[in-house]
């Protein structure tokens, strides 16, 4: 299987050959997959790695001494090391595998939040947040009585930081997305983490939308906790990643109790295992972690700087193509500068309901998302009950953008 060199420019035409779905067809028409902000497609190397492991190397990890189990444990822990390097963590001890990024956010809200927050303590969020970075804090608000404050948006879909100092005054937590899954806006993570630390607050970064698309350096960010999902970065579903500073992970209690997260259990109590096992209770998603390791290898071989460069070019092309072709008939919610955004475009088109529009586009196998994108508060703020969302990734080309525009144009023939 081809692996692009890390120092070469990304060739999307070649890369797409690695992905079976994006080179497939339905009813004789090619699939145009534009829903990667939801979940990405998987390259052959990931599919093959998981299949080979299931066929030839599957065994329980950590608990058995026979060679097959030892080799499975090595594969599992090798993936952890790859992830740590991919985001520039200090140590693989700082990498916790969870079910998904939502579980990782809940882990921090409950394990850290219940230990450190009390009634009246302030948690600051933004109007861009996914429900996964809203609801756990609202649940703590109901349970403990914390106060939630919100960073608003500017007219050009950036965070309005003009009142950030007052919003953060007395705060214990600032939890925010690195890139909006609706607007595509890329937030200034280092600046926001520094602002949180200036008032003694914890900086938590929901990096689900940025880790698959741009180089990530959690140490340079200055974050305290970061989480992201395998399935958005060419890996399988069923596994997410929590990164946390080691001293913080050491200080908080486990999220779940049971096998693998203990070093000793007595009738009168228990003792936790060392990091990161402390937060990995029960049988983990072994095959999925192996697949994530293969996905990290694949993306590292291509080079994340190359992925980002390609998506800036795609964003520029999509914005120009859609606005020049449709003008006032299309409303794109998000920054117009491709350097300030990811290649995710939520839009309204000719008054056609997003769900109707997505069904019409599906007739030509143009796969887009329609709905509130798990961001209902943001939808209300931008004045939309739902939007149509087209999101591009490393395997998408200008031909895909043209297919989207052509399908949109033909939709009016039906409505």
PAKE-615134 format. One record per residue: residue in three letters; x, y, z of N, C-alpha, C, O, CB in turn. Coordinates in steps of 0.02 Angstrom, whole numbers, plus 50000, padded with zeros to 5 digits. Glycine has a CB too. Layout:
BEGIN
ALAXYZXYZXYZXYZXYZ ...
//
This chain:
BEGIN
UNK500424994050000500005000050000500445006250000500925006650038499525000150061 UNK500275011049957500675017049950500645021350013500115022150044500435021049891 UNK501225024050031501255028950085501625035050059502195034550038501625025950149 UNK501295040850059501605046950033502175049050079502145047950139501085052550028 UNK502695052050051503255054550090503055060750129502675064950105503845055950045 UNK503335061350189503135066850233503375073650206503115078850227503415065850302 UNK503855073650161504125079950136503885081650066504155086050033504885079750137 UNK503375078150043503105079449976502435082849983502095082250034503045072949935 UNK502235086449930501575089349929501045083849922501165078749891501505094449872 UNK500485085049952499955080149952499645079649883499465084649853499415081950004 UNK499585073649857499265072249793498605068649808498595062549817499725068049745 UNK498065072449810497425069649829497185064249780496845059549799496905075049835 UNK497355065049716497155060149666497465053349682497135048149673497355062349596 UNK498085053249704498405046949723498145044449790498025038549799499155047849725 UNK498075049049836497855047049904497165043849902497045038949938497845053149950 UNK496715046449862496035043749862496025036349841495545032849857495595047849814 UNK496535034049805496555027049786496655022449847496525016449843497115025849735 UNK496885025249902496985021349963496335020250001496315016250047497485024850008 UNK495795023649981495165023550018494625020049976494385023049927494955030650037 UNK494425014049994493955010349952493295013949941493025013749885493815003749983 UNK493025017249992492365020349984492385026149935491935026749894492105022750051 UNK492895030349938492895036349896493055034649823492985038949779493395041349922 UNK493275028549809493375026449740492835021549717492895018349665494075023249731 UNK492315020849758491765016249740491225019949703491255025949693491475012949803 UNK490715016249682490145019149648489505015749672489515010049696490205018549571 UNK488955019349666488295016749682487845018049622487785023749600488005019949748 UNK487525012849597487095013449538487465016649480487175020549442486465017549555 UNK488095014949474488485017249417488755024349424489065026949377488095016849357 UNK488635027549481488865034349491489385034549546489305031149597488275039149508 UNK489925038349538490445038449589490205041649654489775046049653491055042349564 UNK490475039249709490325042049775490745048349786491355048349777490465036849831 UNK490405053749804490745060049822490635061049897490115063549919490465066249780 UNK491135059049936491045058950008491265065550038491855067350038491455053150040 UNK490775069350064490895075950092490615076450163490275081350180490585081450046 UNK490755071350204490505071250273491055069250322490925065850371489905066350279 UNK491665071350308492225069350350492245072950417492575070650463492865070650314 UNK491895078650424491855081850489491455077550537491535077950598491535088850483 UNK491015073350510490655068550550491085062450562491235060850620489995066450515 UNK491295059050509491755053450515492125052650450491835053550396491365046850533 UNK492765051050454493165050350394493125043350366492935038650401493895052250408 UNK493305042550303493385035950274494045032850297494485036350323493345036350197 UNK494125026350285494705022750310495135020150252494865017450204494485016850355 UNK495785021150256496225018550203496325011050210496205008150263496905022150205 UNK496545007950157496665000750156497154998650212497064993350241496934998650089 UNK497655002850226498155000750276497835000050345498054995750384498715005850279 UNK497335003950361496995003350425496554997150424496554993250472496565009650439 UNK496174996250371495744990350364496164983950368495984979250403495344990650298 UNK496734983850332497164977950331497474976650399497524970850421497704978750279 UNK497684981950434498004981050500497514977950549497694973450587498254987750527 UNK496894980350548496394977650594496204970450576496124966150619495764982050595 UNK496134969150511495954962450488496504957450505496364951950529495824962450413 UNK497134959350492497694954850506497744953450581497884947850601498344957850480 UNK497644958650621497674957650694497124952950718497254948450758497614964450730 UNK496514953850692495964949550712496084942350688495914937550723495304952150683 UNK496374941550630496464934950601497074931350632497044925250643496554935350526 UNK497604935050646498244931750662498514933350731498944929650756498744933550611 UNK498284938850762498634940950823498194942850881498444945350931499064946450808 UNK497534941750875497094944150928497174940150992497204933950991496364943950905 UNK497214943851047497254940751113497124946151164497184952051149497944937351125 UNK496934944251226496854949351278497524952551296498044949451289496534946351341 UNK497494958751318498124962251334498204962751410497714962551448498134969251302 UNK498824963451430499034965051499498954959351549499334959051598498634970751523 UNK498484954751540498324950051593498624943051583498634939151630497584949451600 UNK498854941451524499074934751510499814934651491500074939451463498664931651453 UNK500154929051508500874928651500501094925051436501684925251418501184925051559 UNK500624921951401500814918251341501004923151285500814929051287500254913651317 UNK501384920751237501704925151187501194928851145501314934651128502154921051142 UNK500634925751127500134929151085499854935251122499764940551092499564924351066 UNK499724934551186499464940051226499994945451235499844951451233499224937651294 UNK500614943351244501154948251251501244952251187501364958351190501814944651269 UNK501184948951131501254952551067500654957251056500754962751030501294947451008 UNK500054955251076499484959751070499564965851115499404971451095498834955951089 UNK499824964751175499964970351220500464975151189500394981251194500224967851288 UNK500974972351157501484976651124501174980751069501344986551061502054972351096 UNK500714977751030500384981450976499964987151005499974992750979499954976750934 UNK499604985651058499174990551090499584996351117499415002151106498764987351147 UNK500114994851153500535000051182500935003751130501105009651139500994997151234 UNK501105000451075501455003851020501015009250990501255014650971501664998850966 UNK500365007850985499895012950960499875018951007499845024650984499185009950952 UNK499905017751071499905023251120500525027651109500485033851111499895020551192 UNK501095024451098501705028251087501665032351023501895038051021502305023451083 UNK501365029450971501275033150908500835039250917500985044650891500975028550855 UNK500285038450955499835044050967500195049551006500125055450991499205041751006 UNK500585047551057500955052451097501425056551053501465062651060501345048951152 UNK501765053251008502225056750963501835061250915502055066750898502655051750924 UNK501265058850892500865062450842500645069350868500605074150829500255058350822 UNK500495069750933500265076150961500795079351006500665084351038499615075051002 UNK501395076451007501955078951046501805079251121501925084251154502155085951022 UNK501535073751147501475072951219502155071551249502595069051215500975067251236 UNK502245073251312502875071851345503005064451352503585062151347502885075151414 UNK502475060651363502545053451377501925049851356501375052751356502695052351452 UNK501995043451339501405039351324500975038151385500405036151379501625032751293 UNK501265039451445500865038951507500305044151508499825043551546501315039751568 UNK500365049351467499865054651464499305053151415498835057151408500195061151446 UNK499335047451381498845045651330498375040351359498585034751375499195042951265 UNK497735042151364497215037651389496745036051331496495040551298496835040751449 UNK496635029551319496145027551269495455027051300495365023851352496355020751237 UNK494975030351269494285030351291493845027451236494095025551183494055037551311 UNK493205027251248492735024851197492695029751139492635027751081492045023651226 UNK492725036151154492695041451104492875048051139493005048151199491985041851070 UNK492885053351102493065059851131492525062251180492675065751228493175065151076 UNK491905060451167491365062351213491485059251282491395062551333490685060051185 UNK491685052951283491845049851347492435053351380492445054151441491995042451337 UNK492925055351340493505058851368493305065451401493555067051455494025060051314 UNK492865069151369492615075451398492225074151462492295077751511492185079151348 UNK491815068951461491445067151521491915064951577491795066551636490945061551506 UNK492435061251560492925059151609493205065151647493255065051709493495055151576 UNK493405070251610493695076151643493165079951682493305082251738494015080851590 UNK492575080751654492055084451690491885081051756491775084551806491425084951647 UNK491875074451757491685070951818492275069651864492255071351923491345064451801 UNK492815066651837493375064951881493725071151907493865071751966493875060551843 UNK493875075851861494195082051884493675086751915493795089651967494565085551826 UNK493105087451881492605092351903492325090851971492275095252014492055092751854 UNK492135084551983491845082852048492355083452105492165084652162491565075752046 UNK492995082652087493515083152138493695090352154493875091852211494135079352115 UNK493655094652104493945101352112493435107052110493615112652129494435102452058 UNK492825105852088492335111252083491825110952139491655105652164491985110852015 UNK491595116752158491065117252209490555122452186490655125752135491375119252279 UNK490015123052222489475127652205489755134752195490135137252236488935127752260 UNK489555137752139489755144552124490385145152083490535150552056489845148252186 UNK490775139652076491375139952035491185140951961490665138651938491795133452044 UNK491625144351926491475146551857491825142051806492425140751811491685153751846 UNK491445139651758491705136151699491525140351638490935141951628491425128851694 UNK492015141951596491905146051537491915141551475492385137651465492445151651532 UNK491405142251434491345138751370491275143951315491295149951328490745133751370 UNK491185141651253491065146351198490425144451161490165138951168491665146451148 UNK490175149251122489565147951084489685143251025489215141450990489285154451058 UNK490305141151014490465136550959490415129250979490475124950935491145137950933 UNK490305127751042490435121051066489945115751041489345116951032490425121051140 UNK490215109851030489835103751018489485101851083489725103551137490305097950993 UNK488925098451077488555096451137488995092651187488875092951247487965092151118 UNK489485088951162489915085051206490335089351253490555087051305490385080651165 UNK490425095651234490785100351278490305105351310490525110551336491325104051238 UNK489675103751309489175107951343488805103851397488785105751455488665110851293 UNK488525098251375488075094451420488415091851483488115092251536487785088751382 UNK489035089151480489345086951542489415092551594489335091351654490025083951528 UNK489555098551571489615104251616488925106451642488855108451699489965110151581 UNK488415105951598487735107451621487495102351673487125104151719487255107651561 UNK487705096151665487535091051714487865092651782487565091751835487745084151689 UNK488495094951779488825097051841488495103251870488455104051931489565098451828 UNK488245107651826487885113551850487265111451889487115114251942487675118051790 UNK486905106451864486315103951899486505100351964486145100752014485925099351854 UNK487055096751962487255092652019487585096752074487435095852134487725087251996 UNK488045101252054488465104752103488255112052111488305114952166489195104452083 UNK488025115052056487855122152058488405126652033488475132252057487665124052127 UNK488805124151985489325128351955488995133651911488415132951892489825124251915 UNK489365138851895489135144151850489455143251782490065142151776489295151151879 UNK489055143751730489305143351661489295150351630488805153851633488895138451619 UNK489865152151599489905158351561490095156651490490385151351476490415163251592 UNK489925161151444489985159551373490365164951335490215170951342489295158551342 UNK490855163051296491205167651251490795168151187490695163151154491945165251236 UNK490565174151168490135174951109490545175051044491155174251045489725181251115 UNK490185176150989490495176350923490485183450895490065187550914490135171650875 UNK490945184750850490935190950812490515189950749490295184450734491665193150794 UNK490405195450714490005195050653490335190850599489995188250555489875202050627 UNK491005190150602491365186250551491545179250577492015176150553492005189950530 UNK491155176850626491185169950648491835168050685492045162250683491095165350589 UNK492145172950717492705171650761492455172150834491915174650846493295176650748 UNK492865169750880492705170950950492805178350966493305181350947493145166550996 UNK492335181251001492385188251022492765188351088492495186751141491665191551030 UNK493405190151084493845189951142493895196651177494305197551222494535187651122 UNK493465201351158493515208151186493365208251261493615212551297493045212851149 UNK492955203551284492775203251355493035196951388492785194851441492015203651364 UNK493545193851358493785187451383494045188051455493925183751496494335184751339 UNK494395193551469494675194351536494135194351589494215191251641495085200851540 UNK493585197851576493055198051626492685191451630492465189451685492555203651609 UNK492605187951574492285181451574492695176351614492415171951647492175178951503 UNK493355176951609493795172151643493935174051716494225170051753494445171551606 UNK493735179951736493885182151804493585177151855492975176051856493605189251817 UNK494015174351896493795169551946493625162651921493385158451959493205172251981 UNK493745161351856493555154851827494035149351849494615150551864493555155351750 UNK493765143251852494165137351867494325133251805494805129451804493805133051917 UNK493915134151752493995130251691493825134551631493345138451632493555123851692 UNK494225133851577494045136551512494085130651464494635128251449494515142551490 UNK493515128451439493485122651395493205124751328492665127651324493045117051426 UNK493575123451274493395126251209493625121751152494075117651161493695133251200 UNK493305122551095493495118851035494075122251000494135128450999492905118250987 UNK494515118250971495075121050932494835122850861495135127250830495655116050928 UNK494315119550837494035121050771493295119350772493095113950792494405117050715 UNK492885123950749492155122950750491945117750699492165117950641491795129550737 UNK491525113050721491275107950675490715110650630490495107250584491025101850713 UNK490485116650644489955119850604490245125350560490125125450499489405122650649 UNK490625129850590490865135750555491545134650522491725138450477490925141450604 UNK491905129650543492585128650518493095133350549493685132850534492595129550444 UNK492885137750593493325142750624493875139250663493745134850704492935147450669 UNK494505141350651495075138950689495215143950745495345149850731495695137950644 UNK495195141650806495295146050863496035146550884496415141850872494885143650922 UNK496235152150914496925153150935497075149451000497055152451053497085160650943 UNK497215143050995497245138751053497775141051104497635141451163497385131551032 UNK498365142551080498895144751126498695150951164498815151451225499555145951087 UNK498395155751130498175161851162497635160551214497645163451269497915166851110 UNK497165156151198496625154551244496875150751305496645151851361496075150551208 UNK497335146151294497625142451351498015147251397497965146751458498095136751326 UNK498385151851367498765156651407498295161151448498435162751505499205160951362 UNK497735163051417497245167151452496945163451511496835166351564496695169551404 UNK496805157051502496545152951557497045152551613496875153351672496365145951532 UNK497665151151597498185150251648498335156851684498545156851742498815147451617 UNK498235162351650498365168851682497915170151741498095173951786498285174451631 UNK497325166851742496875167751799496845161451841496415160851885496165169551774 UNK497295156751828497315150651867496805145451848496655140951887497235152251938 UNK496525146051788496015141351764496335135751724496875136551695495485144951722 UNK495995130151722496205124451682496005125751609495475128451596495885117951709 UNK496435123751562496295124451490496155117551460496605113351459496875127951453 UNK495545116551437495345110251407495175111451334494785115851318494735107051446 UNK495465107451289495385108551217495045102551185495315097051185496065109851184 UNK494455103651158494115098651116494425099251047494265103851009493325099751114 UNK494865094451030495255094850968495015089950915495395088150870495985093650983 UNK494385087850919494125082950872494175085150800494325081150756493405081350888 UNK494055091650787494035094050719494725096350694494815097350634493545099750714 UNK495205097350738495855099850715496395094450710496795094650663496095105150762 UNK496405089650756496935084550754496965080850688497515079450664496845079550811 UNK496395079150655496445075650591496685079950533496845077350479495775072850574 UNK496715086650543496795091050486497405095650488497575098750438496195095250479 UNK497735095950544498285100750551498785098150603498585094450647498025107850570 UNK499415100050599499895097750649499675099750719499405105250730500605100650635 UNK499785095250768499575096350837500175095750883500565090950879499025091350857 UNK500245100550927500785100550976500495102751043500455108651058501385105250955 UNK500285097851084499935099551145500395103251195500145107151235499665093251178 UNK501045101951192501495105551236501545112851216501555117251259502195102351236 UNK501575114151151501605121051128500945124651142500945130651157501765121351053 UNK500395121051138499755124151154499735126651226499445131851241499185119151143 UNK500055122851271500005124551342499355122151372499155124651425500075131951351 UNK499035117251341498395114751366498515110351427499075108251441498025110751312 UNK497975109051464497995104351521497705097651502497975092351520497615107351580 UNK497155097751465496845091651439496645092951366496445098451348496235089551481 UNK496695087751325496475088051256496175081251238496395076051262497075089751207 UNK495665081451197495345075251176495175075451101495045080751073494715073851217 UNK495185069451070495015068950999494805061750983494885057351025495605071150954 UNK494535060750923494245054350904494635051050848494865054350801493525055250882 UNK494705044450853495035040450801494645040750735494945041350682495095033250824 UNK493985040350739493595039450678493585045550633493375045050575492885037450696 UNK493795051250657493835057250615494525057950582494615062450541493685063350656 UNK494995053550600495685054250575495915047750541496475045450551496155056050632 UNK495455044750502495595038850461495625032350500495765027150472496245039750424 UNK495485032750566495475026750607494765024250617494295027250592495805027950673 UNK494685018750655494025015950667493645019750721493945023550760494085008750687 UNK493005018650724492605021150780492705016550840493005011250834491845021550761 UNK492465018750898492525014550957493115016151001493215012951053492545007550938 UNK493535020950980494105022851021494225030351014494225033050958494745018851000 UNK494325033651070494505040651071495145041451112495395036651141493935044951100 UNK495395047451114496015048851150495915054651198495645059851180496585050451100 UNK496135053651259496195059051308496935059951321497285055351342495805057451374 UNK497175065951310497845067851332497775072551392497365077151391498265071151275 UNK498175071351442498185075851500498885076351529499275071551525497695073451553 UNK499035081951557499675082651591499715077451647499245076451685499775089951621 UNK500285074151650500355068351694500175069951767499855065951800501055065651691 UNK500395075651791500265077351860499525078351874499285077051929500655083551880 UNK499155080651824498435081451832498075074651831497625073451871498145085951777 UNK498285070251785497985063651783498135059751847497715055951872498245059851723 UNK498725060751874498905057351937498455059751994498305055852039499645058651954 UNK498255066051992497915069052050497165067552053496865068452105498015076452049 UNK496865065451998496135064551998495945057252004496345052851985495835067551934 UNK495355055752029495145048852038494945045651972494825049151923494555048452087 UNK494925039051970494725035651908493995037151890493595038851933494815028051914 UNK493845036451827493175037751802492735031551809492145032151827493205039951728 UNK493015025751794492655019351798493065014551840493675014951844492535016451726 UNK492715009951872493055005051914492974998051887492454996351858492795005351984 UNK493494993851896493464986951872494134984451851494654987051872492974986351815 UNK494134979351810494754976251788495214981051752494984985651718494604970451744 UNK495844979951759496394983351725496564990151754497124992551744496224984151653 UNK496094993451790496264999951818496494999451891496575004451925495665004651813 UNK496584993251915496784992451984497454988851988497634984951944496244988452023 UNK497824990152042498424986252056498294981552115498654976652124499024990852071 UNK497784983252156497624979052214496894980252234496654985952233498094980552273 UNK496554974952251495874975452277495834971252341496034965452342495354973052224 UNK495564974352394495454970952458494724971752477494354975552445495924973852514 UNK494514968452527493824969152550493694976152577493124978552577493674964052603 UNK494224979452599494134986152629494354991752582494404997552604494524986652694 UNK494494990252518494684995552472495094993152413495174987152403495065000852508 UNK495344997852375495734996152316496295001252305496295006652336495274995752253 UNK496764999452263497295003952244497325004252168497314999152134497985001652273 UNK497355010352141497345011152068497995008852036498525008952067497225018452050 UNK497935006751974498525005251934498875011651915498605017151923498325001251871 UNK499475011051891499855016751866499515019551803499135016051769500585014851852 UNK499675025751787499455028651724499765024851666500315022251671499645036151720 UNK499385024451610498705026851598498155021651614497565023051606498635028951526 UNK498375015751638497895010351651497365012451702496815009851702498255004151676 UNK497535017251745497075019851795496405021951766495895021551799497385025651831 UNK496405024051703495795026551670495555021951615495135023951574495915033451642 UNK495795015751613495605011151560495315004751590495594999351582496195009451514 UNK494755005451624494424999851657494134995051605493874997151553493885002251704 UNK494164988551621493854983551578494264981951517494814984551507493184985951556 UNK493994977451475494334975651414494294981351364493744983551346494024969251383 UNK494854983851342494854989751297494694987751225494674981851210495524993351300 UNK494594992651182494484991251110495154989751077495444993951043494144997251075 UNK495404983651086496084981951066496174982650990496644985950967496254974751088 UNK495734979550952495794979750879495744986950854496104988850808495254975450846 UNK495294990850884495204997750862495825001950877496005006350838494595000750897 UNK496145000750934496765004350950497315002550900497705006850880496995002751022 UNK497354996250881497824994250828497674998050764498135000450730497794986650816 UNK497034998650747496845002450687497025009750693497255012750644496105001850674 UNK496935012750752497135019650763497885020450753498105025350723496935022050833 UNK498275015750778498995016050767499175016050694499615019750672499335010150802 UNK498825011950655498935011850582498735018350550499075020750504498555006050550 UNK498195021450574497975027950547498495033350562498635037550520497295029850577 UNK498775033250622499295038050640499905037150595500195042050571499505037350715 UNK500095030950582500645029650536500495032550467500925035650435500785022050530 UNK499885031450444499695033750378499725041350372500015044050326498985031350361 UNK499425044750421499415052050419500125054950429500305059950399498945054850473 UNK500515051650471501205054050482501615053250418502045057350404501535050150539 UNK501485047850381501835046850318501675052250267502105054150227501675040050290 UNK501065054550267500855059950221501125066650245501355070650205500085060250215 UNK501095067650310501325074050339500735078650352500385080550305501825077550293 UNK500615080350415500035084450431500085091550404499565094650390499945084650506 UNK500685094050395500755100650363500505100350291500215105150266501495103050365 UNK500615094650258500365093750190499605093150189499275095750144500685087650158 UNK499325089750238498595089250243498295096250252497815097950218498395084650303 UNK498585100150296498335106950308498395111150245497925114750228498715110250366 UNK498955110750210499045114750149498525112950097498245117350064499755113650121 UNK498385106450090497885104250042497195106950060496815109050016497865096550039 UNK497025106950125496365109150144496285116750139495725119150127496225106950215 UNK496825120450147496785127650135496635128850061496225133050044497445131250155 UNK496965125150018496845125749946496125123749929495795127049889497345121449906 UNK495885118349959495205116149947494705121349972494215122849938495075109349980 UNK494835124150031494375129250059494335135250013493795137950000494615131450128 UNK494905137449988494915143149942494505141649880494125145849857495645144949923 UNK494595135749853494235133849791493485133349804493085135749764494505127249764 UNK493295130049859492585129149873492235135849884491695137049858492485124649935 UNK492555140249923492255146749936492155150749872491625153649860492685150749985 UNK492675150749830492635154549767492125151449721491735154949689493335154749733 UNK492125144849717491675141349671490945142349689490535143949646491835133849670 UNK490785141549753490085142149774489835149249772489275150549750490005139349844 UNK490245153949795490005160949797489965164049727489505167849713490475165149841 UNK490445162449684490425165249616489855162149575489565165449532491095164049580 UNK489695155949589489185152549550488475154249574488015154849534489285145049553 UNK488395155049640487725155649668487585162449701487005164049713487605150249717 UNK488095166249715487995172949742487565173049804487705169349852487685177349691 UNK487045177249804486605177949862486155171949873485795171649924486195184149855 UNK486165167249827485735161349836486005156349887485665151749908485645157849769 UNK486635157349906486935152949955487215157150012487535162350001487495148649923 UNK487105154950074487385158150133487835153250168487605148150193486815160650181 UNK488485154750170488975150350201489135153250270489345158950276489615149750158 UNK489035149350321489155151450390489875149850409490045144050420488655148150439 UNK490295154950413490985153750432491445158950401491235162750357491205146850411 UNK492065159050422492555163950397492655163250321492625157750294493225163250433 UNK492775168950289492915168950217493655168150201493835166750144492645175250185 UNK494075169150251494795168350241494985160950251494915158450306495205172950290 UNK495215157550198495355150350205495915148850254495965143150278495545147450138 UNK496335153750270496865152650319496595152450390496935150050435497385158250313 UNK495985154850400495695155150467495175149750480494825149950530495385161950478 UNK495135144950435494605140050440494835133150416495345132550382494005142250400 UNK494455128050435494525121550406494075120850346493685125350330494375116050458 UNK494115115050312493735113950251493045111050265492835106150234494115109350203 UNK492695114150313492015112150332491555118050319491665123550344491985109950407 UNK491015116850280490585122350257489855120750273489555116250244490675123450181 UNK489575124550319488865124150334488515129750297488735135450299488725124550411 UNK487965128150263487655133250220486905132350213486635127050226487975133050151 UNK486585137750193485885137750172485865139150098486265143050072485465143150213 UNK485395135950062485405136449989484695137249962484275132749968485735130349957 UNK484575142949931483955144349893483315142649932482805140949902483955140449829 UNK483345143149997482745141850038482545134650042482005133150069482195145750011 UNK482945130050017482785122950020482975120250088483525121650113483165119049963 UNK482545116550119482685113750186483305109250181483355105250135482065109850213 UNK483755109750229484375105750226484255098250219484635094950183484775106950288 UNK483745095550252483625088350246483385086550175483585081450147483115086050298 UNK482955090750147482745089650078483345090150030483415086149984482195094650058 UNK483755095150043484335096249999484815090350002485065088149950484695102750018 UNK484935087750061485405082150067485135075950032485525072050003485535080550141 UNK484475074950033484185069249999484245069949923484355065049888483455068450019 UNK484155076149899484235077249827484965076149806485095073149755484005084349809 UNK485435078749846486135077749829486325070349830486755068149792486585081549878 UNK485995066549873486135059449877485945055749813486205050349800485765056449937 UNK485495058549774485305055349711485895054949663485905050749618484725058949679 UNK486385059449671486995059149631487585057049673488165058249655487135066049598 UNK487455053849730487965051149775488415056449804488995055049822488375046149739 UNK488175062649810488535067849846488315067449918487745069049935488395075049815 UNK488775065349961488615063750031488775069750076489355071250088489005057550055 UNK488255073150100488335078850145487915077650207487495073150209488135085450109 UNK488035081650257487675081150321487135086450323487225091950297488165081950381 UNK486575084850353486055089750364485815089150436485705083650461485465088850314 UNK485725094950469485475094750537485785100250579486015105350553485615088050569 UNK485785099150645486065104250691486785102750710487105106650745485635104750753 UNK487045097050687487755095250696487965095050769488525096850787488195100250658 UNK487505092950812487635092550884487885099150911488325099450954488165086950900 UNK487595104550886487775111350908487155115750907487155121050874488345114250864 UNK486635113750942486005117450940486065124650965485765129150934485495113850981 UNK486435126051019486505133051039486815137450984486595143050974486925133551102 UNK487315134750950487625138550895487135139550838487105144950808488255134950870 UNK486735134450822486235135150769485765140950784485595144850740485845128550761 UNK485545141450847485085146750866485425153550858485105158350836484855145850938 UNK486055153950875486425160250871486505162650799486455168650785487115159650904 UNK486625157950753486705159950683486035160250646486015161750587487175155050647 UNK485485158950682484825159750654484615154150608484255155350559484795165950617 UNK484825148050623484645142350581484435136550625484765135050675485235140350535 UNK483885133250607483695127050641484145121350621484265116650659482975125350627 UNK484395121650559484835116550532485205119550473485005124750446484435110150510 UNK485755116350454486125118250394486315112050356486305106450383486755122550411 UNK486475113050293486805107850254487555108850265487795114450264486615108150177 UNK487925103350275488635103950288489035099350242488915093250240488805102250362 UNK489495102350205489955098550163490655099350192490895104850202489935101050088 UNK490975093750207491645094050238492135089850198492005084150180491615091650311 UNK492705092950185493215090050140493815087550181493945089950237493445095250088 UNK494165082650153494745079850187495305078550137495275080850080494565073350225 UNK495805074950158496415074050117496275070250052496665070850004496945070450156 UNK495725066350049495575062549989495095066149942494915063349890495285055850008 UNK494895072149959494435075949915494825080349866495365082749881493965080149956 UNK494535081249808494845085049754494385090749731493805091249754495025080549694 UNK494635094849687494225100149659493635097149619493105100249614494645104649613 UNK493725091249592493165087949557492595086549605492015086849585493405081349525 UNK492745085049668492225083949717491855090549731491235090549739492515081149782 UNK492235096049735491915102549745491475104349686490935107149695492455107949756 UNK491695102749626491285104049567490655099749567490115102049548491695102649503 UNK490725093449589490145089049593489625091749642489025091349630490355081949614 UNK489865094549698489405097649746489035103449714488425103949720489795100049808 UNK489395107849680489085113749649488585111649596488045114549592489625118249619 UNK488755106749556488305104449503487665101349533487115102449508488655099349458 UNK487765097549587487185094349619486735099649651486115098949649487405089349672 UNK487025104749680486625110249708486225113749654485635115249663487085115249744 UNK486545115049599486205118549544485615114549519485085117349503486695119949487 UNK485685108049515485155103849488484585102849539484035100949521485425097049467 UNK484735104249603484225103349655483625107949643483055106249660484515104649723 UNK483755113749615483215118649603482715116149551482155118649548483505125249582 UNK482925111349510482475108749460481915104649492481385103649463482845104449411 UNK482035102349554481545098249589481105102649633480505101449639481895092949631 UNK481405107749664481025112149710480805118449672480475122749701481445114049773 
//
